[in-house]
Structure formats: structure tokens, C-alpha cells
Amino acid sequence: MAGAALRTAGRQLSQQRGARAPVLLRQLFEPKSCTYTYLLGDREAREAVLIDPVLETAPRDAKLVQELGLRLLFAVNTHCHADHITGSGLLRTLLPGCRSVISRRSGAQADLHIEDGQTIRFGRFALEIRASPGHTPGCVTFVLDDHSMAFTGDALLVRGCGRTDFQQGPSPSLSLGLLRLRVRQGFKYPKNECRSVKLLRTQG
């Protein structure tokens, strides 16, 4: 139900922004670490990106990409995770041509290191990179270029945020990073389609 609602909300918001076909979106879940993985694709160009893959479920993700007839360009990470191993390395093996991506400030290895203000393109779509450090120094948020959705990793949770008491995560940095974002909700509330992070914090 949550995945269907997310896809519906994202499709409606994306359609409001322009005439192009909405981005293909699939929400996936790894239960041991409680990690959500997101597949975004361009239906026309057949190009896709995968956000926050997990090692144990990388074969599942690769199979889905193939079943949908997509070519995975990038396996991207919002940050270096403490509770699981990323699946980006295995996906590079399972799907030749896929490149691993992570923030330069994470200190982790990857094919491509990204920084605040850069973009990752797949077909007619792009993900804008917004630095959101605090949970870890290298946390980033990926914002779809029509601003219909944002993928915050562990930096921002539902009525909460990621821990800042380990992995060199300073709380002030997290607060400043999140205040730069405006995050659309997955469900439409009366008279409140979009709330700023500041408003969510005060109403929390």
C-alpha cells in the first residue's frame, strides 16, 4: 500500500510539472536493515538509477531492472551505511555498464564521487544533489529535477531524523542541511500539499 501510494503521489506531482511522461518509480524494501531502495527510470529512454541498494537484495533489484527492460546507469548511495553493506558493487557485476556513486565527503570508494549542486542524468530526467550532512558527513539528498520528490536517506525520516551520535555526525550540520530542503509529502493533506522542513519540525 505504501509503495502504491508513493508511486501515485509522485506521478501526480510529476505530471503537474510538465507534459513529459512521469518518471517510473518502484519502492523496494530490505527487512533486516529496514532499508528502502528506490528504482527510478525513464520509460522512453529505458535508462534508470537505483538509490540505496543493499547487498543481500542486489540480485532482486537487478532482476527487476531486467524485467522492466531498463538499463541501469547508476547505483547511488545517499550515504555510507553503518547497518548494512551497499549493493552497488554487486550491481556493477550483475549489470555491466552500471556505475557506483557516492558523495566525495563520505570517504568511500565509488566509480563516481558527487558533490553538492551536481546532477545525475538518466534519460530525460535528472537527480539534483543536495548536501545534507549530519547523520554522516557525506549524506546527500537526491531531488528529482521537477522537484516532485526527494530521497533523503537517513537524514530525514517520518517525524524524525537519523542519529547524529556516531559516524562523525554533528547535529548542527543536519539542521542546517535539512532547512535548505522543501520536501513534498507522500500523501496530500487538506490545504497543505507541501510543507517545509522547518514547519514539520515546529508542528512535529
HELIX and SHEET records of a PDB file:
HELIX    1   1 ALA A    2  ARG A   17  1                                  16    
HELIX    2   2 LEU A   55  THR A   57  5                                   3    
HELIX    3   3 ALA A   58  GLU A   67  1                                  10    
HELIX    4   4 SER A   88  LEU A   94  1                                   7    
HELIX    5   5 ARG A  104  SER A  106  5                                   3    
HELIX    6   6 SER A  171  LEU A  179  1                                   9    
HELIX    7   7 VAL A  197  GLN A  203  1                                   7    
SHEET    1   A 6 LEU A  24  GLU A  30  0                                        
SHEET    2   A 6 THR A  35  ASP A  42 -1                                        
SHEET    3   A 6 GLU A  47  ILE A  51 -1                                        
SHEET    4   A 6 ARG A  71  VAL A  76  1                                        
SHEET    5   A 6 ARG A  99  SER A 103  1                                        
SHEET    6   A 6 LEU A 112  ILE A 114  1                                        
SHEET    1   B 4 THR A 119  PHE A 122  0                                        
SHEET    2   B 4 PHE A 125  ALA A 131 -1                                        
SHEET    3   B 4 VAL A 140  LEU A 144 -1                                        
SHEET    4   B 4 ALA A 150  PHE A 151 -1                                        
SHEET    1   C 2 LEU A 156  LEU A 157  0                                        
SHEET    2   C 2 GLY A 160  CYS A 161 -1                                        
SHEET    1   D 2 ARG A 182  TYR A 189  0                                        
SHEET    2   D 2 ASN A 192  SER A 196 -1                                        
END                                                                             
